[in-house]
């Protein structure tokens, strides 16, 4: 709808947040292409959000 590509968002935003910064994790890490794959915020990610004034 927005004319954006999912792969660019994943590689430039989601993957770094998961791999390098540890802010996100997969709910099914053993099967990357799982049909119900999603991201969860880690403890580190929740701390980062709290530091930046973002409440869940």
Order of alpha helices (4+ residues) and beta strands (2+ residues): alpha-alpha-beta-beta-alpha
